[in-house]
Amino acid sequence: MKIIISPAKKMVVNQDDFDVLDMPLYLNQAQELLKAMQQLNYQSAQKLWQTSDQLTKLAYNQLQQTDLNHQLTPAILAFSGIQYQYLAADLLSEPALAYLQANLRILSGFYGILKPFDGIVPYRLEMGAKLAVAGQKNLYDFWGDQLYQALGAGREPIVNLASKEYAKAVTPFLKLTDQWIDVDFVQEVQGKFKTKATLAKMARGEMVRFMAENQITTIAGLKGFDSPDYRFSAANSTETKLVFVRQNKK
């Protein structure tokens, strides 16, 4: 089983808690993207990132000094957004961390795809960013089917806990024989199911932690997700989509 999740915009450097075990699979491609971004002027970089002046200054200065081989942080710690806070990798046991290394993959506009203990540096480049590089008009075209191939989709199920922006880097290449399982976390609002972005990020992190702690290896096992807030809804799920509904607190 492979589990895919999105990266986070917020990143940190943490060289104390865990060791880096490997380098990213597509490090050469990341180096190519880095070179292209370093050639951008300030205004072009700000347009690409769609950031405020304050964030752009920080990111642009960081970009000029980026070295993909030094001051590396394991990916699972480098990303520090809400999803990763609720995953809480630093609190997991060794068997749970080994499970993540074997099964979890982080999709990335910059690195392509990452194992949890691949060594990375802070960057700013979302998958949906319109960066023209290597004759391609955007990152989806630049990465092509490489992320799909890296997942080995034909060999095992893929549990999609990524956002649409990142899942879209894989879905165009799926074959009828691939087992792709979407997971939705929804809340009933005025009789309709809606996804609240922040709550969904929390739930995705909790689900990854649940899978690691319980060594989940089957889709059936996912349905037992032990959450105080969500319950699996068989009535709203299908063979290719698992829906978890947020419970109304009394």
Wavefront OBJ file of the C-alpha trace (Angstrom):
o trace
v 0.000 0.000 0.000
v 1.133 3.523 -0.762
v -0.295 6.619 0.921
v 0.120 9.993 -0.768
v -0.122 13.366 0.962
v 0.563 16.968 0.026
v 3.503 19.000 1.304
v 3.038 22.123 3.444
v 3.993 25.713 2.671
v 5.467 26.170 6.126
v 8.866 24.502 6.457
v 11.569 24.296 9.105
v 15.124 23.041 9.477
v 15.405 20.265 12.059
v 18.627 18.279 12.136
v 18.273 17.074 15.719
v 15.340 14.648 15.993
v 15.842 12.165 13.118
v 18.627 11.262 10.724
v 18.323 11.629 6.963
v 18.259 8.154 5.404
v 18.359 8.953 1.694
v 18.318 11.652 -0.953
v 15.224 12.444 -3.029
v 14.636 10.198 -6.040
v 14.404 13.115 -8.445
v 17.198 15.294 -7.037
v 18.532 16.089 -10.531
v 15.123 17.410 -11.583
v 14.915 19.486 -8.395
v 18.315 20.956 -9.229
v 16.984 21.878 -12.667
v 13.974 23.605 -11.113
v 16.207 25.408 -8.627
v 18.396 26.748 -11.431
v 15.330 27.995 -13.309
v 13.952 29.765 -10.226
v 17.300 31.343 -9.371
v 17.238 33.018 -12.768
v 13.942 34.783 -11.979
v 13.999 38.438 -10.987
v 12.213 39.574 -7.836
v 8.979 40.555 -9.588
v 8.766 37.295 -11.531
v 9.381 35.256 -8.378
v 6.661 37.142 -6.522
v 4.227 36.502 -9.375
v 5.133 32.810 -9.391
v 4.700 32.442 -5.615
v 1.808 34.922 -5.276
v 3.251 36.117 -2.003
v 3.278 39.361 -0.017
v 6.324 41.621 -0.162
v 7.458 40.397 3.250
v 7.236 36.704 2.314
v 8.736 37.321 -1.106
v 11.812 39.008 0.361
v 12.415 36.098 2.715
v 11.825 33.449 0.050
v 13.844 35.252 -2.633
v 16.868 35.696 -0.364
v 16.602 32.062 0.696
v 16.361 30.960 -2.929
v 19.692 32.549 -3.857
v 21.449 30.621 -1.071
v 19.724 27.263 -1.534
v 22.006 24.236 -1.659
v 20.228 20.910 -2.116
v 23.044 18.925 -0.495
v 23.592 20.741 2.801
v 21.645 21.383 6.033
v 19.151 18.679 5.176
v 16.034 17.843 7.193
v 14.003 14.617 6.854
v 10.928 15.507 4.797
v 8.506 14.293 7.476
v 9.916 16.951 9.829
v 10.724 19.652 7.273
v 7.047 20.238 6.504
v 5.349 21.724 9.556
v 1.814 22.641 8.463
v -1.393 21.522 10.194
v -1.458 18.068 8.600
v 2.076 17.337 9.804
v 1.354 18.669 13.286
v -1.513 16.189 13.629
v 0.606 13.395 12.157
v 3.154 14.137 14.913
v 5.952 11.983 13.532
v 8.276 12.918 16.398
v 5.969 11.058 18.812
v 5.733 7.819 16.820
v 7.391 4.525 17.718
v 10.167 3.005 15.609
v 7.803 0.443 13.987
v 5.390 3.254 13.101
v 8.210 5.319 11.572
v 9.373 2.289 9.593
v 5.806 1.892 8.313
v 5.810 5.516 7.121
v 9.140 5.102 5.355
v 7.824 2.045 3.522
v 4.355 3.322 2.668
v 4.039 7.110 2.860
v 4.957 9.331 -0.075
v 4.871 13.130 -0.084
v 4.142 14.759 -3.434
v 6.076 17.952 -4.124
v 6.164 20.530 -6.883
v 9.893 20.953 -6.322
v 11.145 17.448 -5.426
v 8.467 15.462 -7.256
v 7.991 12.703 -4.695
v 9.582 12.122 -1.316
v 9.985 9.344 1.219
v 9.610 10.542 4.820
v 13.321 10.378 5.592
v 14.637 11.879 2.361
v 16.822 14.886 3.118
v 15.416 18.185 1.841
v 15.819 21.925 2.278
v 13.138 24.622 2.631
v 11.675 25.739 -0.694
v 8.659 27.549 -2.076
v 7.133 25.994 -5.170
v 3.599 24.648 -5.291
v 2.611 22.025 -7.841
v 0.103 24.413 -9.416
v 2.699 27.163 -9.931
v 3.114 28.203 -13.555
v 6.853 27.783 -13.896
v 8.006 27.205 -17.450
v 11.111 25.012 -17.472
v 12.819 22.501 -19.758
v 10.447 23.361 -22.580
v 7.366 22.620 -20.451
v 4.751 25.247 -19.627
v 4.082 24.127 -16.039
v 5.094 21.630 -13.367
v 2.452 19.066 -14.318
v 4.013 18.849 -17.763
v 7.536 18.958 -16.331
v 6.907 15.963 -14.049
v 4.790 14.059 -16.569
v 4.204 10.463 -15.448
v 7.294 10.279 -13.237
v 5.368 10.493 -9.959
v 2.924 7.838 -11.121
v 5.795 5.556 -12.060
v 7.525 6.114 -8.719
v 4.386 5.038 -6.859
v 4.302 1.653 -8.580
v 0.542 1.988 -8.993
v 0.042 -1.312 -10.739
v 1.576 -3.288 -7.865
v -0.345 -2.053 -4.818
v -3.276 0.176 -3.785
v -2.759 3.929 -3.519
v -4.598 5.757 -0.741
v -5.076 9.376 -1.778
v -4.871 11.801 1.132
v -3.452 14.581 -1.055
v -5.217 17.741 -2.150
v -6.627 17.982 -5.659
v -3.689 20.182 -6.713
v -1.216 17.421 -5.933
v -3.304 14.357 -6.770
v -3.686 15.849 -10.247
v 0.007 15.129 -10.841
v -0.832 11.400 -10.724
v -4.465 10.854 -11.729
v -4.105 11.532 -15.498
v -1.864 8.457 -15.756
v -3.996 5.971 -13.814
v -4.938 2.782 -15.606
v -8.138 0.782 -15.214
v -6.203 -1.889 -13.362
v -4.833 0.530 -10.757
v -6.433 0.583 -7.326
v -6.778 4.245 -6.405
v -8.727 5.055 -3.244
v -9.842 8.623 -2.519
v -10.496 9.536 1.107
v -12.877 12.400 1.886
v -13.471 14.038 5.255
v -16.755 15.927 5.175
v -19.169 17.754 7.411
v -22.926 18.029 6.955
v -23.945 21.659 6.489
v -27.635 22.396 5.841
v -28.222 18.911 4.495
v -25.166 18.858 2.220
v -21.706 17.384 2.722
v -18.894 19.915 2.531
v -15.141 19.681 3.049
v -13.640 22.237 5.422
v -10.004 22.624 4.369
v -8.441 23.069 7.821
v -10.460 20.248 9.398
v -9.613 17.955 6.477
v -5.890 18.656 6.903
v -6.149 17.754 10.582
v -7.989 14.535 9.758
v -5.494 13.538 7.070
v -2.644 13.869 9.539
v -4.576 11.861 12.131
v -5.335 9.133 9.590
v -1.687 8.768 8.561
v -0.752 8.460 12.230
v -3.527 5.897 12.766
v -2.293 3.844 9.823
v 1.298 3.926 11.070
v 0.441 3.071 14.673
v -1.806 0.199 13.603
v 0.294 -1.006 10.643
v -2.724 -0.812 8.309
v -2.166 -2.825 5.122
v -5.702 -3.159 3.705
v -8.403 -0.780 2.537
v -10.807 -2.510 4.935
v -8.485 -1.542 7.773
v -8.848 2.119 6.868
v -12.564 2.008 7.632
v -11.734 1.481 11.297
v -10.068 4.901 11.518
v -10.170 5.666 15.241
v -11.096 9.336 15.386
v -13.040 11.259 18.030
v -14.461 13.481 15.291
v -15.129 11.293 12.218
v -16.986 8.088 11.470
v -16.800 5.992 8.328
v -19.980 6.303 6.241
v -20.652 3.126 4.294
v -23.774 4.700 2.776
v -21.770 7.484 1.157
v -18.694 5.466 0.202
v -17.894 3.393 -2.870
v -15.207 0.875 -3.792
v -12.951 3.729 -4.873
v -13.910 6.413 -2.336
v -14.040 6.245 1.460
v -16.119 8.981 3.070
v -15.756 9.936 6.716
v -18.395 12.231 8.185
v -17.659 14.652 11.023
v -19.827 13.992 14.024
v -21.860 16.834 15.477
v -20.712 17.499 19.028
v -23.479 17.743 21.618
l 1 2 3 4 5 6 7 8 9 10 11 12 13 14 15 16 17 18 19 20 21 22 23 24 25 26 27 28 29 30 31 32 33 34 35 36 37 38 39 40 41 42 43 44 45 46 47 48 49 50 51 52 53 54 55 56 57 58 59 60 61 62 63 64 65 66 67 68 69 70 71 72 73 74 75 76 77 78 79 80 81 82 83 84 85 86 87 88 89 90 91 92 93 94 95 96 97 98 99 100 101 102 103 104 105 106 107 108 109 110 111 112 113 114 115 116 117 118 119 120 121 122 123 124 125 126 127 128 129 130 131 132 133 134 135 136 137 138 139 140 141 142 143 144 145 146 147 148 149 150 151 152 153 154 155 156 157 158 159 160 161 162 163 164 165 166 167 168 169 170 171 172 173 174 175 176 177 178 179 180 181 182 183 184 185 186 187 188 189 190 191 192 193 194 195 196 197 198 199 200 201 202 203 204 205 206 207 208 209 210 211 212 213 214 215 216 217 218 219 220 221 222 223 224 225 226 227 228 229 230 231 232 233 234 235 236 237 238 239 240 241 242 243 244 245 246 247 248 249 250
